[in-house]
Amino acid sequence: MQIDQILIRPGNQSVIVRVTDAVGRRDNLVFDGASNSDVQAVISTYQQQLPSEEEHPAKSEIEQEIAELEYRLTQLKQSIGAD
């Protein structure tokens, strides 16, 4: 079994572990924090590490960066002839 992704959902008080088994089947293991103090501790630890709202870039700045990256990607594709 291989862990592909770990999702922490503070709003749902849950931790989701996405796994793939030896034959390629994918599944989710969901751990509920409402009844599990260890899950609550994980959620709390990571919530404390999130940056404050002041440290988040403005949405318009992010959208501008995305537009610039999309433009650069288009230019690169054109330069190699991959439209």
C-alpha positions as CSV (number, residue, x, y, z in Angstrom):
1,M,0.0,0.0,0.0
2,Q,1.2,3.5,-0.8
3,I,0.0,6.8,0.6
4,D,-0.7,9.2,-2.2
5,Q,-2.1,12.2,-0.3
6,I,-3.1,13.3,3.1
7,L,-5.9,15.8,3.3
8,I,-6.6,17.7,6.5
9,R,-10.1,19.1,6.7
10,P,-10.5,21.3,9.7
11,G,-14.1,22.3,8.8
12,N,-15.1,18.6,8.9
13,Q,-12.8,17.7,11.8
14,S,-11.3,14.9,9.7
15,V,-8.1,13.6,8.1
16,I,-8.4,11.8,4.8
17,V,-5.5,9.5,3.6
18,R,-5.6,8.6,0.0
19,V,-3.9,5.3,-0.7
20,T,-3.1,2.9,-3.7
21,D,-2.8,-0.8,-3.1
22,A,-0.4,-3.2,-4.8
23,V,-2.8,-3.8,-7.7
24,G,-3.5,-0.2,-8.3
25,R,-6.8,0.2,-6.6
26,R,-7.4,3.6,-4.9
27,D,-9.2,4.1,-1.6
28,N,-9.6,6.8,1.0
29,L,-9.2,6.2,4.7
30,V,-11.2,8.8,6.7
31,F,-10.3,9.5,10.3
32,D,-13.0,11.5,12.2
33,G,-11.7,14.0,14.7
34,A,-15.0,14.3,16.5
35,S,-14.3,11.0,18.3
36,N,-10.6,10.8,18.0
37,S,-8.3,13.0,20.0
38,D,-5.2,12.1,17.9
39,V,-6.9,13.4,14.8
40,Q,-8.0,16.6,16.7
41,A,-4.3,17.1,17.7
42,V,-3.1,16.8,14.1
43,I,-5.7,19.3,12.9
44,S,-4.9,21.7,15.7
45,T,-1.2,21.5,15.0
46,Y,-1.5,22.3,11.3
47,Q,-4.0,25.0,11.9
48,Q,-1.5,26.7,14.2
49,Q,1.1,26.6,11.3
50,L,-1.1,28.3,8.7
51,P,-0.1,31.8,7.8
52,S,-2.2,34.7,9.1
53,E,-4.7,36.4,6.7
54,E,-2.2,39.3,6.4
55,E,0.4,37.0,5.0
56,H,-1.9,35.7,2.2
57,P,-1.4,37.4,-1.2
58,A,-4.3,39.3,-2.6
59,K,-6.6,37.3,-4.9
60,S,-6.0,39.9,-7.7
61,E,-2.2,39.4,-7.5
62,I,-2.6,35.6,-7.7
63,E,-4.9,36.0,-10.7
64,Q,-2.4,38.3,-12.4
65,E,0.4,35.8,-11.8
66,I,-1.7,33.0,-13.3
67,A,-2.5,35.1,-16.4
68,E,1.3,35.8,-16.8
69,L,2.2,32.2,-16.4
70,E,-0.5,31.1,-18.9
71,Y,0.9,33.7,-21.4
72,R,4.4,32.4,-21.0
73,L,3.2,28.8,-21.4
74,T,1.5,29.8,-24.7
75,Q,4.7,31.5,-25.9
76,L,6.8,28.5,-25.0
77,K,4.4,26.1,-26.8
78,Q,4.5,28.3,-29.9
79,S,8.3,28.4,-29.8
80,I,8.5,24.6,-30.1
81,G,5.6,24.4,-32.5
82,A,3.2,22.7,-30.1
83,D,0.0,24.7,-30.4
